[in-house]
């Protein structure tokens, strides 16, 4: 019972943080469009520390996309990209041992942590930009612009967050 409450609480806090950070980026015109630098995407490294981050990021992305006025297909596919990236980060940073998933720390896993969300968003969001919003440009161009934004958000900001949280991971995430 205690683990379920912790899981729900962590997931809810992560969803709320993702939403607040996206709305903040939206107020600066950074959360949507061809070039996106969502501060909230830095949180996509959190599945390395807790599986509760996976649904937390997904729900936070859904709420954020609705609040920032995204089209329904963007809400669906953008949120699915975040879900895929979060699940990928978890799988990349954990291994199954004796039927239980355990964290495998190390410099290699830290550096690779932001790769799944960068790839998921770079491969999915450009199609949303082209076909849902009808922006002028090609899919490869959108992949470049989205990829740059994701590298800044997930890669740079995410790795700074990872480095800050790693020494305190047991106190913060249990």
C-alpha positions in Angstrom: 0.0 0.0 0.0 2.8 2.4 0.9 4.6 1.8 -2.4 1.3 2.5 -4.4 0.9 5.8 -2.5 4.5 6.8 -3.2 4.1 5.8 -6.9 0.9 7.9 -7.3 2.4 10.8 -5.4 5.6 10.9 -7.4 3.7 10.5 -10.7 1.3 13.4 -9.8 4.2 15.7 -8.8 6.0 15.0 -12.0 2.8 15.6 -14.0 2.3 18.9 -12.2 5.9 20.0 -12.7 5.8 19.1 -16.4 2.6 21.1 -16.8 3.9 24.2 -15.0 7.2 24.1 -16.9 5.5 23.7 -20.2 3.1 26.6 -19.5 6.1 28.7 -18.5 7.8 27.9 -21.8 4.5 28.6 -23.6 4.4 32.1 -22.0 7.8 32.7 -23.6 6.6 31.2 -27.0 8.9 28.2 -26.6 6.5 25.4 -26.0 5.0 24.9 -29.5 5.7 25.5 -33.2 8.5 24.5 -35.5 11.2 25.3 -32.9 10.3 24.0 -29.4 12.4 24.3 -26.3 10.2 23.0 -23.5 11.9 23.2 -20.1 9.6 20.4 -19.0 11.4 18.0 -21.4 14.3 18.0 -19.0 12.1 15.9 -16.8 12.2 13.0 -19.3 15.3 11.8 -17.5 13.3 11.0 -14.4 12.3 7.5 -15.5 16.0 6.6 -14.7 15.1 7.2 -11.0 11.5 6.2 -10.7 9.0 4.3 -12.9 6.3 6.7 -11.6 7.8 9.2 -14.0 6.5 7.3 -17.0 2.8 7.9 -16.4 3.6 11.3 -14.7 5.3 12.6 -17.9 2.6 11.2 -20.1 -0.3 12.8 -18.1 1.7 16.0 -17.7 2.2 16.2 -21.5 -1.5 15.6 -22.2 -2.5 18.3 -19.7 0.2 20.7 -21.0 -0.8 20.2 -24.7 -4.4 20.9 -23.8 -3.6 24.0 -21.8 -1.3 25.4 -24.5 -4.0 25.0 -27.1 -2.6 22.1 -29.2 -4.8 20.4 -31.7 -6.3 17.1 -30.6 -4.0 15.0 -32.8 -1.0 16.8 -31.4 -2.3 16.1 -27.9 -2.5 12.4 -28.8 0.7 12.0 -30.8 2.9 14.5 -28.9 1.9 12.8 -25.6 2.6 9.3 -27.1 6.1 10.5 -28.2 6.7 11.5 -24.6 5.4 8.2 -23.3 7.6 6.2 -25.7 10.6 8.3 -24.7 9.9 7.9 -21.0 9.5 4.1 -21.3 12.7 4.0 -23.4 14.6 5.9 -20.8 13.4 3.5 -18.1 14.3 0.4 -20.1 17.7 1.9 -21.0 18.6 2.6 -17.4 17.2 -0.5 -15.7 17.8 -4.2 -16.1 15.7 -7.1 -15.0 17.3 -9.3 -12.4 15.6 -12.1 -10.6 12.2 -10.9 -12.0 12.7 -7.4 -10.7 13.8 -4.2 -12.5 16.8 -2.5 -10.9 18.6 0.7 -11.7 22.0 0.3 -13.4 23.9 3.4 -12.6 27.0 4.6 -14.4 28.3 7.3 -16.6 27.3 5.5 -19.8 23.6 5.2 -18.7 23.6 8.9 -17.6 24.8 10.1 -21.0 22.4 7.8 -22.8 19.4 8.7 -20.6 18.0 11.5 -22.8 18.4 9.6 -26.1 15.0 7.8 -26.1 12.9 11.0 -25.7 15.1 12.9 -28.2 14.5 10.2 -30.8 10.8 9.7 -30.1 10.0 13.4 -30.4 12.3 13.9 -33.4 10.7 11.1 -35.2 7.0 11.8 -34.3 6.5 15.5 -33.8 7.6 16.6 -37.3 4.7 14.7 -38.8 2.4 16.5 -36.4 3.8 19.8 -37.5 3.4 19.0 -41.2 0.1 17.2 -41.2 -1.8 18.5 -38.2 -0.7 22.1 -38.3 0.2 22.3 -42.0 3.4 24.3 -41.4 5.5 25.1 -44.5 8.6 23.0 -44.7 9.7 19.4 -45.1 9.7 16.5 -42.7 13.6 16.5 -42.6 13.6 20.2 -41.8 11.1 19.7 -39.0 13.2 16.7 -37.7 16.2 19.0 -37.6 14.3 21.8 -35.7 12.6 19.5 -33.3 15.8 17.5 -32.8 17.7 20.7 -31.9 15.0 21.7 -29.4 15.0 18.2 -27.9 18.8 18.1 -27.6 18.7 21.4 -25.7 15.7 20.4 -23.5 16.4 16.7 -22.9 20.1 16.6 -23.5 21.5 19.7 -22.0 18.9 20.6 -19.4 18.1 16.9 -18.7 21.7 15.9 -18.1 22.1 18.9 -15.7 19.0 17.8 -13.8 20.3 14.2 -13.8 23.7 15.3 -12.4 21.9 17.3 -9.7 19.5 14.5 -8.7 21.8 11.5 -9.0 23.6 12.0 -5.6 20.3 12.5 -3.8 18.2 9.9 -5.7 17.6 7.6 -2.8 16.3 10.4 -0.6 14.1 11.9 -3.3 12.8 8.8 -5.0 12.9 6.3 -2.2 
